[in-house]
């Protein structure tokens, strides 16, 4: 299957043969599993402070021979604070006590990553790439685009260094989708106060082999730029839904053919 290669002014320069990866079967169940694996690698491990609830003078004195033993005193033999003259204070340290430790706190050592076999992940990546050439899947994701997929630019597209230049080059093709992402920004619901207080719809993904376009396109709402070497299934199918509107360069297609 051949597709047009566009120049920066939007005109069709020539045609290029798409790599065999674009002809693969789209396996949504494998893509979903790979995306969840990618997302699990971004989880932040959390755990309790190791000494939480036990930084106290409380001691357990249950043995009869111990100094100040609680045995045969009519008191529960639990860890208690040490007071002057051998007196015993309030119960501390145990989970059922006031200001005691938690019974089963979260641990940093917990395994959060969901691993996927290498061949299975590669199959998911190729399948997600093939989905970017299916216009029906692109429309099903909500993208406002009705042209030919995928969109391929000349390698000079990677050398653009200004946001205005990127907008001018993309305007003819994905201008409506860029506007959809910009107008679709909204605040997160609820009373959570955090830095990322807005949600932005996903727009076009730009896959390149290198260049400085990353700094030029990062201010566009919903647009992501990624190198082929760092391409993940999560980039091609955000939210486990395949068919993201994707823009490639000729150099990127050559590297994809080597996958």
C-alpha positions in Angstrom: 0.0 0.0 0.0 1.3 3.4 -1.0 0.6 6.8 0.6 1.4 10.4 -0.3 4.4 12.2 1.1 3.6 15.8 1.8 5.9 18.8 1.9 5.7 21.6 4.4 3.4 23.7 2.2 0.9 20.8 2.2 1.4 19.8 -1.4 1.9 16.1 -2.4 5.6 15.6 -3.3 5.6 12.0 -4.1 4.4 8.6 -3.0 6.1 6.1 -0.7 5.5 2.4 0.0 4.3 1.8 3.6 6.2 -0.8 5.6 4.7 -4.2 6.2 3.9 -3.3 9.8 1.0 -1.2 8.5 -0.6 -4.3 7.0 -0.7 -6.3 10.2 -4.0 -7.4 11.9 -5.2 -5.0 14.6 -5.4 -7.0 17.8 -7.2 -4.8 20.3 -6.9 -7.3 23.2 -3.1 -7.4 22.9 -2.9 -3.7 22.6 -5.0 -3.3 25.7 -2.7 -5.5 27.7 0.4 -3.7 26.5 -1.0 -0.3 27.4 -1.8 -1.4 30.9 1.7 -2.7 31.2 3.1 0.7 30.1 0.9 2.5 32.5 1.9 0.3 35.4 5.5 1.4 34.9 4.5 4.9 35.8 2.9 4.1 39.1 4.6 5.8 42.1 5.6 3.3 44.8 4.3 4.3 48.2 5.0 3.0 51.7 4.7 3.9 55.3 7.5 5.3 57.4 9.3 2.2 58.9 9.3 3.6 62.4 5.8 5.1 62.3 4.0 4.5 65.6 6.9 2.8 67.4 9.1 5.9 68.2 8.1 5.7 71.8 9.5 4.5 75.2 6.9 1.8 75.4 8.1 -1.6 76.4 6.6 -5.0 76.8 7.2 -6.3 80.3 5.4 -9.6 80.6 8.1 -11.8 82.1 7.7 -12.3 85.9 11.4 -11.7 86.4 11.4 -8.4 84.5 11.8 -5.1 86.4 8.4 -3.5 86.7 6.6 -6.6 85.3 2.8 -6.3 84.8 2.3 -9.9 85.7 -0.3 -10.5 88.5 -1.1 -6.8 88.6 -4.6 -7.0 87.1 -3.5 -5.0 84.0 -3.3 -6.1 80.4 0.3 -7.1 79.6 0.8 -4.8 76.6 3.6 -2.5 75.6 3.3 0.6 77.8 5.1 3.9 78.2 7.8 3.9 80.9 7.2 6.5 83.5 9.4 7.6 86.5 9.8 5.3 89.5 8.9 2.2 87.5 5.4 3.2 86.8 3.7 2.2 83.5 1.9 4.7 81.2 -0.4 4.3 78.3 -0.4 1.5 75.8 1.6 2.3 72.7 3.1 0.6 69.6 0.4 -2.1 68.9 -2.1 -1.4 66.1 -5.1 -1.3 68.5 -3.5 1.4 70.7 -3.9 5.2 70.3 -1.1 6.5 68.0 0.1 3.0 67.4 1.5 1.6 64.2 -0.7 0.4 61.4 -1.3 -3.3 61.2 -0.5 -3.8 57.5 0.8 -0.6 56.0 1.6 -0.2 52.3 5.1 -1.3 51.4 7.5 0.1 48.8 8.6 -3.4 48.0 5.2 -4.2 46.5 5.5 -5.2 42.8 3.4 -2.8 40.8 4.6 -3.5 37.2 2.6 -5.8 35.0 5.2 -7.4 32.7 4.4 -8.5 29.2 6.4 -11.0 27.1 8.8 -9.3 24.6 7.3 -10.9 21.5 3.8 -10.1 22.8 4.7 -6.5 23.3 6.3 -6.3 19.9 3.1 -7.8 18.4 1.0 -5.1 20.2 3.3 -2.3 19.0 3.0 -3.4 15.4 -0.7 -3.9 15.8 -1.1 -0.3 17.2 1.0 1.0 14.3 -1.3 -0.7 11.8 -4.4 0.8 13.6 -3.1 4.3 12.7 -3.7 3.5 9.1 -7.4 2.6 9.7 -9.6 5.7 9.2 -12.6 4.0 10.8 -10.7 3.4 14.1 -9.4 7.0 14.0 -12.9 8.4 13.7 -14.1 6.0 16.4 -11.6 7.6 18.8 -13.2 11.0 18.2 -10.7 12.6 16.0 -12.0 15.2 13.6 -10.3 13.9 10.4 -11.5 12.4 7.2 -8.5 12.3 5.0 -6.0 9.6 4.1 -4.2 7.8 7.0 -1.5 7.8 7.9 -0.1 11.3 7.2 3.5 11.3 6.1 5.7 14.4 5.8 9.1 15.0 4.4 12.1 14.8 6.7 12.4 18.6 6.7 9.3 18.5 9.0 11.6 17.3 11.8 13.7 20.4 11.6 11.0 22.9 12.4 11.9 24.9 15.4 8.9 27.2 16.0 5.4 26.4 17.1 3.9 28.7 14.4 5.7 26.7 11.7 4.4 23.4 13.0 0.8 24.8 13.2 1.1 26.1 9.6 2.3 22.7 8.3 -0.4 20.8 10.2 -3.2 23.2 9.7 -4.3 21.8 6.3 -4.5 18.3 7.7 -5.3 18.2 11.4 -6.3 21.8 12.0 -9.9 20.8 13.1 -8.6 18.2 15.5 -6.1 20.6 17.1 -9.0 23.0 17.6 -11.1 20.2 19.1 -8.3 19.4 21.7 -7.8 23.1 22.5 -11.5 23.7 23.0 -12.0 20.5 24.9 -9.9 21.4 27.9 -11.8 21.4 31.1 -11.1 21.4 34.8 -11.0 18.2 36.8 -14.1 17.5 38.8 -14.1 17.3 42.6 -12.3 19.2 45.3 -8.8 17.9 44.5 -6.2 20.7 44.5 -3.2 19.8 42.5 -1.0 21.2 39.8 -2.5 19.3 36.8 -6.0 20.5 37.4 -7.2 20.3 33.8 -7.9 17.5 31.3 -7.0 17.8 27.7 -8.3 15.5 24.9 -5.6 13.7 22.9 -4.9 15.0 19.5 -2.3 14.1 16.9 0.8 12.0 17.6 4.0 13.0 15.7 6.5 10.2 15.2 9.9 11.3 14.1 13.4 9.9 13.8 15.1 12.9 15.5 15.2 16.6 15.0 14.2 19.6 17.2 10.4 19.5 16.5 9.8 18.3 20.0 10.4 21.7 21.5 8.3 23.4 18.8 5.2 21.2 19.1 5.1 20.6 22.9 2.8 23.7 23.4 0.1 22.4 21.1 -2.9 21.1 23.0 -3.1 17.3 22.9 -0.1 16.9 20.6 2.7 14.5 21.5 6.1 14.1 19.8 8.0 10.8 20.2 11.0 9.3 18.5 10.7 5.8 16.9 13.3 4.5 19.4 11.1 5.5 22.3 7.7 4.7 20.8 5.4 2.8 23.1 2.0 1.2 22.7 0.6 3.7 25.2 1.5 6.6 22.8 -0.3 5.0 19.9 -3.4 3.9 21.8 -4.1 6.2 24.8 -6.6 4.7 27.2 -6.1 1.3 25.5 -8.1 2.5 22.5 -6.2 2.0 19.2 -6.4 4.3 16.2 -4.8 7.6 17.3 -4.4 10.2 14.6 -0.6 9.9 13.8 1.8 11.8 11.6 5.0 10.2 10.4 8.1 11.4 8.7 9.9 9.4 5.9 12.9 8.7 8.2 10.5 7.4 10.9 8.9 5.0 8.4 12.4 3.6 7.5 13.0 2.9 11.2 9.6 1.3 11.7 10.4 -1.1 8.8 13.2 -2.4 11.0 11.0 -3.3 13.9 
